Amino acid sequence: VFVRDPIERLRSAYQFFEQEPPSYEQGKIEWEKFVDRILSGDSNPHWMPVSTMLETLDTNVQVHLFENLQDEYPFGNLPRKNVSSKAPADLSYREDELREFYADDYLLREKAGAV
């Protein structure tokens, strides 16, 4: 499994949906409202913790860092699809709560050698 920095992954999902708002959204949503929605239980797979998709964190699953994907992928250069621009977002908004929400993903990243 490849694990991306959870808050960076969340920012990326936000930017993607900012470009292509879901049908249930009436226009763009502010970062703060987006974060509030996620912390209130919105379980979209685009921002759910990766760890929730594994049966257990204690398995012998190989964990890799998303930022090393290009180096570890055995078939050459991967195409860059769905690349979003860096939209401004106050990543410090409810950061402690987000880090707690993604705590198991941060543990996975540690298992893969992230600092």
N, C-alpha and C positions, 0 to 999 in steps of 0.2 A: 504494500500500500504506500502511496506517496502522500505525504502530509504537508500542506502549505501552512504558513503562519496564519492562524485562524482569523486574526483581525485584518490582515492583508487580504485574505480570501473573502471576508465579509465586505470589505471596501470594494473589491473587484465585483462581487455580486451586485452591490448597490449601484456601481457605475454601469454595469450591464443593464440592469433594470431601469436605470435612469434614461438610457438610450432607447430601450424597448420596454416601456411600462407594461406590466401584466394587465390583462383585461379588467381585473377587479379594481385597478387604480384609476382614479380620475386625474390624469396628468402626473407630473413629477412629485415625488415624495422627498421631504427633507431628510437628511442623514439622521437627525435626532429622532424623528418619528419612525424611521426605518429601524433604528436600534431599539426603540421602545417596543415596537411590534415584535421583534425577535425575542427580546427578553420577557415578553408577556406570553410567549408560547407558540408563536407562528413556526410551524415545523416544515417549512419548505426545504427539500434536500439540497438546494443551492447554498444554504447557510447553516444547516444542522451540523453539529459536530461530526467529524469523520468517524470518531470513536463510536458513535451510536450505530454505525453501519457494520461494526465488527461484533462478533458474538461475545468476545471477551478480550480484555487488554492483556490477559495472561497467556495468550496463545503464542506460538512461535512464528507468527506472521512477520515477514520481512518488512521493515519500515524504512522508507527513504524520504529524504527531504525534497519537496516539490522544486525548490530552487536548483537542485542538482539533477533534475529530470533529463535535461539535454545531455549531460555527461554520462548518465547511467543507461540511457536508452540505447540498445544495441544496433539500431538500424539507421544511424545517421541523423541528420537534422530533421527535427519535427517542424511541421508548419505551425505558424502562429495564427490561430483562429480566435475569433471573439475577443480580440485585444481591445480593451477599452481605454479611453484617455483617462488621465489622472484628474478626476473631478475633485474639487476641494471638499474636504470633509474633516470635521473636528474629531479626529480619532481618539481624543482623550475623553469624549463624551461617554460617561458610564463605563469607562475602560476597566475599572476593577471588577464590575459585574460581568462584563464580557469575558474577562480573563477567567473568572470563576465558571461561567457558562461553558467555556472551551477548555477547562482545566485538563480533561483527559486527552485532548488533542495536543496540548503542550507537553503532557507526559509522553505521548507517542513521539513527538519531535525530539525530546530528550533521548529516547531510546534510539533514535536514528543519529544522534550525535549533535543536535542543535545546541547552541549555547544561549 
